[in-house]
Amino acid sequence: MGTGSGSDPEPSSSGWSRAPGLVVKTLFLIGGAVILKRLTKSTTRWDHSHVVSRSLSGEKGCVLLVFKFSKEQASRDPDNYFNIRMMSCPAAEMVDGSQVLYLEQAFWRTPQKPFRQRLYMVKPCPKELKCDVEVSSYAIRDAEEYKNFCDRPKDQRPLPEEVIGDIGEHLTTMQLSCCDRGKRCLYEGSAPPGGFPNSWNGASYCTSDLTVLKNNEIHLWDRGFDEDGNQVWGPKQGPYEFKPAPSTSSVNSDVFSPLNIFPQSTLDKPIKGSFILQE
């Protein structure tokens, strides 16, 4: 006859107490691995491109802040800089994912008469180059059709396929890289050494420098040089500094600012020191 001594032994309490601890440790390790993977996930080439594209077009979250102004700079140095409105917004997307932006610049008091209109193409740098993002500017085949492009409702703008078809002469390409940690900027770069051919106002070539700052500010410096390396157009003191407008009300109050009231004769002739000379 069997006795109690022949029955199966009961599991020890210490064995059961260890099991939940192992589960917790396993879950902790798995969770830590997931978090670590997310934290160490490398930024892709296209991530860099998208950040620059959003910064240039003024996009921030779901809001599109297409207007940037050089008002503060013009206040500090009215002899060399003017209050310029820079307007930019997405216009099309190429098959390879490159973003095409429309950009125009105008005096604030005459926004309906832009003096500069461009299509910018933003894409990752080729893998063989030591940079992160390429920003190329192009002329527009029929610029008149694009005046105040970003101000218009989307159904009144040229269609994306029309935009792509209107990409004209290649003007410049700037190669941008991520800024070092601790700097105010996100990306900065310039045209390759030697610049690009340009014959405006006696120039032989032109250079372009672009800086994308963390506060959604854009610094743009375009200059033209003759064969001897003498600068013949563009600001000499430094780049134009375009900052987002703080509010609609403050922008409207600037309409009557002395910085915006130029005699028409001034607007119709070359302005020494301003990058708009290239036009």
Short mmCIF file of the C-alpha atoms (twelve columns), coordinates in Angstrom:
data_MODEL
# 
_entry.id   MODEL 
# 
loop_
_atom_site.group_PDB 
_atom_site.id 
_atom_site.type_symbol 
_atom_site.label_atom_id 
_atom_site.label_alt_id 
_atom_site.label_comp_id 
_atom_site.label_asym_id 
_atom_site.label_seq_id 
_atom_site.Cartn_x 
_atom_site.Cartn_y 
_atom_site.Cartn_z 
_atom_site.pdbx_PDB_model_num 
ATOM 1   C CA . MET A 1   0.000  0.000   0.000   1 
ATOM 2   C CA . GLY A 2   1.393  3.348   -0.941  1 
ATOM 3   C CA . THR A 3   2.218  5.833   1.673   1 
ATOM 4   C CA . GLY A 4   2.489  9.610   1.657   1 
ATOM 5   C CA . SER A 5   6.209  9.231   1.127   1 
ATOM 6   C CA . GLY A 6   5.586  7.857   -2.366  1 
ATOM 7   C CA . SER A 7   3.613  10.861  -3.639  1 
ATOM 8   C CA . ASP A 8   5.099  13.410  -6.082  1 
ATOM 9   C CA . PRO A 9   7.062  16.108  -4.307  1 
ATOM 10  C CA . GLU A 10  5.510  19.579  -4.303  1 
ATOM 11  C CA . PRO A 11  7.446  22.325  -6.046  1 
ATOM 12  C CA . SER A 12  9.543  24.348  -3.685  1 
ATOM 13  C CA . SER A 13  8.318  27.837  -2.863  1 
ATOM 14  C CA . SER A 14  11.747 29.216  -3.773  1 
ATOM 15  C CA . GLY A 15  11.388 27.899  -7.364  1 
ATOM 16  C CA . TRP A 16  8.093  29.718  -7.879  1 
ATOM 17  C CA . SER A 17  9.422  32.902  -6.352  1 
ATOM 18  C CA . ARG A 18  12.317 32.965  -8.825  1 
ATOM 19  C CA . ALA A 19  10.058 32.695  -11.907 1 
ATOM 20  C CA . PRO A 20  8.398  36.171  -11.698 1 
ATOM 21  C CA . GLY A 21  11.822 37.737  -11.155 1 
ATOM 22  C CA . LEU A 22  13.161 36.148  -14.317 1 
ATOM 23  C CA . VAL A 23  10.135 37.358  -16.285 1 
ATOM 24  C CA . VAL A 24  10.605 40.912  -15.032 1 
ATOM 25  C CA . LYS A 25  14.315 40.838  -15.880 1 
ATOM 26  C CA . THR A 26  13.601 39.460  -19.364 1 
ATOM 27  C CA . LEU A 27  10.980 42.134  -20.055 1 
ATOM 28  C CA . PHE A 28  13.334 44.824  -18.744 1 
ATOM 29  C CA . LEU A 29  16.129 43.662  -21.044 1 
ATOM 30  C CA . ILE A 30  13.829 43.498  -24.061 1 
ATOM 31  C CA . GLY A 31  12.391 46.942  -23.325 1 
ATOM 32  C CA . GLY A 32  15.868 48.386  -22.840 1 
ATOM 33  C CA . ALA A 33  17.021 46.922  -26.122 1 
ATOM 34  C CA . VAL A 34  14.057 48.502  -27.956 1 
ATOM 35  C CA . ILE A 35  14.683 51.916  -26.384 1 
ATOM 36  C CA . LEU A 36  18.405 51.708  -27.101 1 
ATOM 37  C CA . LYS A 37  17.693 50.805  -30.720 1 
ATOM 38  C CA . ARG A 38  15.415 53.834  -31.068 1 
ATOM 39  C CA . LEU A 39  17.928 56.147  -29.433 1 
ATOM 40  C CA . THR A 40  20.812 54.936  -31.555 1 
ATOM 41  C CA . LYS A 41  18.875 54.718  -34.807 1 
ATOM 42  C CA . SER A 42  20.940 56.554  -37.405 1 
ATOM 43  C CA . THR A 43  19.464 59.419  -39.374 1 
ATOM 44  C CA . THR A 44  19.030 58.466  -43.005 1 
ATOM 45  C CA . ARG A 45  20.169 60.562  -45.958 1 
ATOM 46  C CA . TRP A 46  16.532 61.365  -46.745 1 
ATOM 47  C CA . ASP A 47  15.857 62.461  -43.161 1 
ATOM 48  C CA . HIS A 48  18.477 65.193  -43.581 1 
ATOM 49  C CA . SER A 49  16.931 66.220  -46.887 1 
ATOM 50  C CA . HIS A 50  13.427 66.472  -45.401 1 
ATOM 51  C CA . VAL A 51  14.608 68.644  -42.506 1 
ATOM 52  C CA . VAL A 52  16.291 71.116  -44.880 1 
ATOM 53  C CA . SER A 53  13.276 71.128  -47.200 1 
ATOM 54  C CA . ARG A 54  10.886 71.896  -44.320 1 
ATOM 55  C CA . SER A 55  13.180 74.637  -43.019 1 
ATOM 56  C CA . LEU A 56  13.461 76.334  -46.401 1 
ATOM 57  C CA . SER A 57  9.724  76.206  -47.018 1 
ATOM 58  C CA . GLY A 58  8.975  77.454  -43.504 1 
ATOM 59  C CA . GLU A 59  7.070  74.309  -42.556 1 
ATOM 60  C CA . LYS A 60  6.872  73.685  -38.818 1 
ATOM 61  C CA . GLY A 61  4.665  70.831  -37.706 1 
ATOM 62  C CA . CYS A 62  1.301  71.268  -39.427 1 
ATOM 63  C CA . VAL A 63  1.791  74.996  -39.949 1 
ATOM 64  C CA . LEU A 64  3.325  76.429  -43.102 1 
ATOM 65  C CA . LEU A 65  5.173  79.657  -42.265 1 
ATOM 66  C CA . VAL A 66  6.066  80.646  -45.801 1 
ATOM 67  C CA . PHE A 67  7.136  84.243  -45.084 1 
ATOM 68  C CA . LYS A 68  10.578 85.261  -43.839 1 
ATOM 69  C CA . PHE A 69  11.933 88.805  -43.642 1 
ATOM 70  C CA . SER A 70  15.261 90.617  -43.380 1 
ATOM 71  C CA . LYS A 71  13.674 93.489  -41.413 1 
ATOM 72  C CA . GLU A 72  15.906 93.192  -38.321 1 
ATOM 73  C CA . GLN A 73  19.054 93.196  -40.422 1 
ATOM 74  C CA . ALA A 74  17.832 96.183  -42.440 1 
ATOM 75  C CA . SER A 75  17.197 98.034  -39.170 1 
ATOM 76  C CA . ARG A 76  20.782 97.404  -38.041 1 
ATOM 77  C CA . ASP A 77  22.457 98.210  -41.366 1 
ATOM 78  C CA . PRO A 78  20.121 100.108 -43.730 1 
ATOM 79  C CA . ASP A 79  23.010 101.159 -45.981 1 
ATOM 80  C CA . ASN A 80  23.708 97.593  -47.060 1 
ATOM 81  C CA . TYR A 81  20.539 95.572  -46.472 1 
ATOM 82  C CA . PHE A 82  16.884 96.010  -47.320 1 
ATOM 83  C CA . ASN A 83  13.708 94.646  -45.812 1 
ATOM 84  C CA . ILE A 84  13.106 91.748  -48.188 1 
ATOM 85  C CA . ARG A 85  10.263 89.257  -48.051 1 
ATOM 86  C CA . MET A 86  11.315 85.711  -48.889 1 
ATOM 87  C CA . MET A 87  8.453  83.362  -49.656 1 
ATOM 88  C CA . SER A 88  8.861  79.643  -50.240 1 
ATOM 89  C CA . CYS A 89  6.649  76.569  -50.304 1 
ATOM 90  C CA . PRO A 90  6.567  72.985  -51.681 1 
ATOM 91  C CA . ALA A 91  5.815  72.881  -55.415 1 
ATOM 92  C CA . ALA A 92  6.389  69.280  -56.580 1 
ATOM 93  C CA . GLU A 93  8.158  66.013  -55.859 1 
ATOM 94  C CA . MET A 94  10.416 64.186  -58.279 1 
ATOM 95  C CA . VAL A 95  10.149 60.440  -58.906 1 
ATOM 96  C CA . ASP A 96  13.274 59.809  -56.839 1 
ATOM 97  C CA . GLY A 97  11.804 61.674  -53.844 1 
ATOM 98  C CA . SER A 98  13.642 64.975  -54.365 1 
ATOM 99  C CA . GLN A 99  11.566 67.934  -53.168 1 
ATOM 100 C CA . VAL A 100 11.001 70.888  -55.496 1 
ATOM 101 C CA . LEU A 101 10.333 74.215  -53.746 1 
ATOM 102 C CA . TYR A 102 9.251  77.518  -55.222 1 
ATOM 103 C CA . LEU A 103 11.096 80.542  -53.817 1 
ATOM 104 C CA . GLU A 104 10.652 84.227  -54.515 1 
ATOM 105 C CA . GLN A 105 11.958 87.445  -53.008 1 
ATOM 106 C CA . ALA A 106 10.408 90.894  -53.145 1 
ATOM 107 C CA . PHE A 107 10.523 94.231  -51.363 1 
ATOM 108 C CA . TRP A 108 7.891  94.186  -48.650 1 
ATOM 109 C CA . ARG A 109 6.101  97.211  -50.060 1 
ATOM 110 C CA . THR A 110 5.769  95.581  -53.506 1 
ATOM 111 C CA . PRO A 111 5.202  91.853  -52.779 1 
ATOM 112 C CA . GLN A 112 3.258  91.480  -56.025 1 
ATOM 113 C CA . LYS A 113 6.456  92.337  -57.974 1 
ATOM 114 C CA . PRO A 114 9.091  89.755  -57.019 1 
ATOM 115 C CA . PHE A 115 12.587 90.545  -58.263 1 
ATOM 116 C CA . ARG A 116 13.816 86.969  -57.849 1 
ATOM 117 C CA . GLN A 117 12.021 83.701  -58.638 1 
ATOM 118 C CA . ARG A 118 13.610 80.278  -58.417 1 
ATOM 119 C CA . LEU A 119 12.847 76.590  -58.186 1 
ATOM 120 C CA . TYR A 120 14.960 74.826  -55.561 1 
ATOM 121 C CA . MET A 121 15.559 71.085  -55.633 1 
ATOM 122 C CA . VAL A 122 16.450 69.482  -52.307 1 
ATOM 123 C CA . LYS A 123 17.850 65.947  -52.122 1 
ATOM 124 C CA . PRO A 124 20.548 63.902  -50.339 1 
ATOM 125 C CA . CYS A 125 24.149 64.427  -51.413 1 
ATOM 126 C CA . PRO A 126 25.605 61.703  -53.640 1 
ATOM 127 C CA . LYS A 127 27.252 59.056  -51.471 1 
ATOM 128 C CA . GLU A 128 30.716 59.859  -52.826 1 
ATOM 129 C CA . LEU A 129 30.539 63.460  -51.518 1 
ATOM 130 C CA . LYS A 130 31.241 64.464  -47.921 1 
ATOM 131 C CA . CYS A 131 27.985 66.307  -47.342 1 
ATOM 132 C CA . ASP A 132 24.423 65.542  -46.256 1 
ATOM 133 C CA . VAL A 133 22.085 67.578  -48.456 1 
ATOM 134 C CA . GLU A 134 22.258 69.178  -51.898 1 
ATOM 135 C CA . VAL A 135 20.213 72.304  -52.603 1 
ATOM 136 C CA . SER A 136 20.197 73.285  -56.273 1 
ATOM 137 C CA . SER A 137 18.581 76.408  -57.713 1 
ATOM 138 C CA . TYR A 138 17.068 76.611  -61.184 1 
ATOM 139 C CA . ALA A 139 15.598 79.334  -63.360 1 
ATOM 140 C CA . ILE A 140 11.890 79.042  -64.240 1 
ATOM 141 C CA . ARG A 141 10.950 78.770  -67.906 1 
ATOM 142 C CA . ASP A 142 7.877  81.016  -67.556 1 
ATOM 143 C CA . ALA A 143 8.457  82.901  -64.313 1 
ATOM 144 C CA . GLU A 144 5.481  85.217  -64.896 1 
ATOM 145 C CA . GLU A 145 3.122  82.268  -64.347 1 
ATOM 146 C CA . TYR A 146 4.613  81.695  -60.890 1 
ATOM 147 C CA . LYS A 147 4.348  85.148  -59.329 1 
ATOM 148 C CA . ASN A 148 2.994  84.890  -55.779 1 
ATOM 149 C CA . PHE A 149 2.758  81.116  -56.202 1 
ATOM 150 C CA . CYS A 150 2.628  80.433  -52.438 1 
ATOM 151 C CA . ASP A 151 -0.033 83.112  -51.855 1 
ATOM 152 C CA . ARG A 152 -2.485 81.406  -54.179 1 
ATOM 153 C CA . PRO A 153 -4.925 78.581  -53.374 1 
ATOM 154 C CA . LYS A 154 -3.495 75.260  -54.526 1 
ATOM 155 C CA . ASP A 155 -6.077 74.899  -57.300 1 
ATOM 156 C CA . GLN A 156 -4.803 78.171  -58.809 1 
ATOM 157 C CA . ARG A 157 -1.150 77.165  -58.933 1 
ATOM 158 C CA . PRO A 158 0.650  75.336  -61.751 1 
ATOM 159 C CA . LEU A 159 0.259  71.582  -61.246 1 
ATOM 160 C CA . PRO A 160 3.242  69.573  -59.925 1 
ATOM 161 C CA . GLU A 161 3.843  68.024  -63.359 1 
ATOM 162 C CA . GLU A 162 3.826  71.517  -64.887 1 
ATOM 163 C CA . VAL A 163 6.307  72.694  -62.244 1 
ATOM 164 C CA . ILE A 164 8.693  69.871  -63.133 1 
ATOM 165 C CA . GLY A 165 8.356  70.735  -66.811 1 
ATOM 166 C CA . ASP A 166 9.168  74.377  -66.060 1 
ATOM 167 C CA . ILE A 167 12.505 73.648  -64.371 1 
ATOM 168 C CA . GLY A 168 14.924 75.694  -66.438 1 
ATOM 169 C CA . GLU A 169 18.634 76.468  -66.424 1 
ATOM 170 C CA . HIS A 170 20.675 75.108  -63.533 1 
ATOM 171 C CA . LEU A 171 22.152 78.079  -61.646 1 
ATOM 172 C CA . THR A 172 23.915 76.876  -58.489 1 
ATOM 173 C CA . THR A 173 24.202 73.906  -56.144 1 
ATOM 174 C CA . MET A 174 25.006 74.193  -52.447 1 
ATOM 175 C CA . GLN A 175 26.333 71.204  -50.513 1 
ATOM 176 C CA . LEU A 176 25.168 71.279  -46.886 1 
ATOM 177 C CA . SER A 177 26.423 69.331  -43.888 1 
ATOM 178 C CA . CYS A 178 25.078 68.950  -40.347 1 
ATOM 179 C CA . CYS A 179 26.400 71.619  -38.018 1 
ATOM 180 C CA . ASP A 180 28.635 70.584  -35.147 1 
ATOM 181 C CA . ARG A 181 26.924 70.087  -31.813 1 
ATOM 182 C CA . GLY A 182 26.638 73.304  -29.820 1 
ATOM 183 C CA . LYS A 183 26.316 75.604  -32.858 1 
ATOM 184 C CA . ARG A 184 23.198 77.675  -33.556 1 
ATOM 185 C CA . CYS A 185 22.701 76.114  -36.963 1 
ATOM 186 C CA . LEU A 186 21.280 72.810  -38.150 1 
ATOM 187 C CA . TYR A 187 22.929 72.713  -41.579 1 
ATOM 188 C CA . GLU A 188 25.423 74.899  -43.400 1 
ATOM 189 C CA . GLY A 189 27.297 74.772  -46.662 1 
ATOM 190 C CA . SER A 190 28.146 76.481  -49.912 1 
ATOM 191 C CA . ALA A 191 28.702 75.986  -53.611 1 
ATOM 192 C CA . PRO A 192 31.790 73.916  -54.533 1 
ATOM 193 C CA . PRO A 193 35.111 75.812  -54.899 1 
ATOM 194 C CA . GLY A 194 35.069 77.886  -58.064 1 
ATOM 195 C CA . GLY A 195 31.316 78.451  -57.918 1 
ATOM 196 C CA . PHE A 196 29.180 78.420  -61.064 1 
ATOM 197 C CA . PRO A 197 29.323 80.434  -64.322 1 
ATOM 198 C CA . ASN A 198 27.484 83.749  -64.148 1 
ATOM 199 C CA . SER A 199 27.686 86.725  -66.498 1 
ATOM 200 C CA . TRP A 200 25.390 89.212  -64.781 1 
ATOM 201 C CA . ASN A 201 26.775 92.724  -64.245 1 
ATOM 202 C CA . GLY A 202 30.293 91.823  -65.379 1 
ATOM 203 C CA . ALA A 203 30.585 88.646  -63.297 1 
ATOM 204 C CA . SER A 204 32.474 85.589  -64.451 1 
ATOM 205 C CA . TYR A 205 31.215 83.237  -61.730 1 
ATOM 206 C CA . CYS A 206 28.993 83.281  -58.645 1 
ATOM 207 C CA . THR A 207 29.059 81.651  -55.233 1 
ATOM 208 C CA . SER A 208 26.259 80.785  -52.821 1 
ATOM 209 C CA . ASP A 209 26.293 80.089  -49.086 1 
ATOM 210 C CA . LEU A 210 23.341 78.787  -47.111 1 
ATOM 211 C CA . THR A 211 22.823 78.283  -43.373 1 
ATOM 212 C CA . VAL A 212 19.717 76.727  -41.821 1 
ATOM 213 C CA . LEU A 213 19.343 77.798  -38.184 1 
ATOM 214 C CA . LYS A 214 17.476 76.062  -35.372 1 
ATOM 215 C CA . ASN A 215 14.965 78.903  -34.970 1 
ATOM 216 C CA . ASN A 216 13.653 78.450  -38.530 1 
ATOM 217 C CA . GLU A 217 15.902 81.295  -39.708 1 
ATOM 218 C CA . ILE A 218 17.680 81.157  -43.075 1 
ATOM 219 C CA . HIS A 219 20.940 82.919  -43.983 1 
ATOM 220 C CA . LEU A 220 21.559 83.224  -47.726 1 
ATOM 221 C CA . TRP A 221 24.632 84.816  -49.316 1 
ATOM 222 C CA . ASP A 222 24.864 85.028  -53.116 1 
ATOM 223 C CA . ARG A 223 27.788 86.889  -54.694 1 
ATOM 224 C CA . GLY A 224 29.230 87.463  -58.163 1 
ATOM 225 C CA . PHE A 225 32.931 87.825  -59.021 1 
ATOM 226 C CA . ASP A 226 34.794 88.870  -62.141 1 
ATOM 227 C CA . GLU A 227 37.711 87.008  -63.719 1 
ATOM 228 C CA . ASP A 228 40.167 88.683  -61.333 1 
ATOM 229 C CA . GLY A 229 38.207 87.627  -58.260 1 
ATOM 230 C CA . ASN A 230 36.748 91.079  -57.572 1 
ATOM 231 C CA . GLN A 231 33.199 91.029  -56.208 1 
ATOM 232 C CA . VAL A 232 30.840 92.787  -58.618 1 
ATOM 233 C CA . TRP A 233 27.461 92.060  -57.051 1 
ATOM 234 C CA . GLY A 234 25.999 90.798  -53.807 1 
ATOM 235 C CA . PRO A 235 26.391 91.996  -50.197 1 
ATOM 236 C CA . LYS A 236 29.976 92.239  -48.982 1 
ATOM 237 C CA . GLN A 237 29.354 92.364  -45.225 1 
ATOM 238 C CA . GLY A 238 27.678 88.975  -44.901 1 
ATOM 239 C CA . PRO A 239 24.591 86.950  -45.836 1 
ATOM 240 C CA . TYR A 240 21.021 88.138  -45.830 1 
ATOM 241 C CA . GLU A 241 19.323 86.976  -42.624 1 
ATOM 242 C CA . PHE A 242 15.725 85.906  -43.175 1 
ATOM 243 C CA . LYS A 243 13.645 85.404  -40.035 1 
ATOM 244 C CA . PRO A 244 10.040 84.180  -39.722 1 
ATOM 245 C CA . ALA A 245 7.500  86.899  -39.039 1 
ATOM 246 C CA . PRO A 246 6.560  86.819  -35.327 1 
ATOM 247 C CA . SER A 247 2.869  87.460  -35.961 1 
ATOM 248 C CA . THR A 248 0.449  88.622  -38.629 1 
ATOM 249 C CA . SER A 249 -0.319 91.834  -36.759 1 
ATOM 250 C CA . SER A 250 3.340  92.820  -36.480 1 
ATOM 251 C CA . VAL A 251 3.891  92.079  -40.155 1 
ATOM 252 C CA . ASN A 252 0.972  94.312  -41.159 1 
ATOM 253 C CA . SER A 253 2.222  97.116  -38.925 1 
ATOM 254 C CA . ASP A 254 5.511  97.104  -40.844 1 
ATOM 255 C CA . VAL A 255 3.870  98.222  -44.077 1 
ATOM 256 C CA . PHE A 256 4.525  101.863 -43.205 1 
ATOM 257 C CA . SER A 257 7.985  101.315 -41.769 1 
ATOM 258 C CA . PRO A 258 10.691 103.615 -43.233 1 
ATOM 259 C CA . LEU A 259 12.551 100.425 -44.147 1 
ATOM 260 C CA . ASN A 260 9.811  99.579  -46.608 1 
ATOM 261 C CA . ILE A 261 9.242  102.960 -48.195 1 
ATOM 262 C CA . PHE A 262 11.670 103.320 -51.117 1 
ATOM 263 C CA . PRO A 263 11.269 105.751 -54.011 1 
ATOM 264 C CA . GLN A 264 10.244 103.802 -57.112 1 
ATOM 265 C CA . SER A 265 13.362 105.086 -58.884 1 
ATOM 266 C CA . THR A 266 15.459 103.305 -56.246 1 
ATOM 267 C CA . LEU A 267 13.730 100.015 -56.959 1 
ATOM 268 C CA . ASP A 268 14.165 100.365 -60.692 1 
ATOM 269 C CA . LYS A 269 17.944 100.681 -60.711 1 
ATOM 270 C CA . PRO A 270 20.808 98.491  -59.399 1 
ATOM 271 C CA . ILE A 271 21.341 98.730  -55.665 1 
ATOM 272 C CA . LYS A 272 24.964 98.592  -54.578 1 
ATOM 273 C CA . GLY A 273 25.705 95.961  -51.980 1 
ATOM 274 C CA . SER A 274 22.482 94.018  -52.338 1 
ATOM 275 C CA . PHE A 275 22.395 90.460  -53.588 1 
ATOM 276 C CA . ILE A 276 19.477 91.365  -55.843 1 
ATOM 277 C CA . LEU A 277 22.024 92.823  -58.275 1 
ATOM 278 C CA . GLN A 278 22.335 89.391  -59.825 1 
ATOM 279 C CA . GLU A 279 18.946 89.870  -61.404 1 
# 
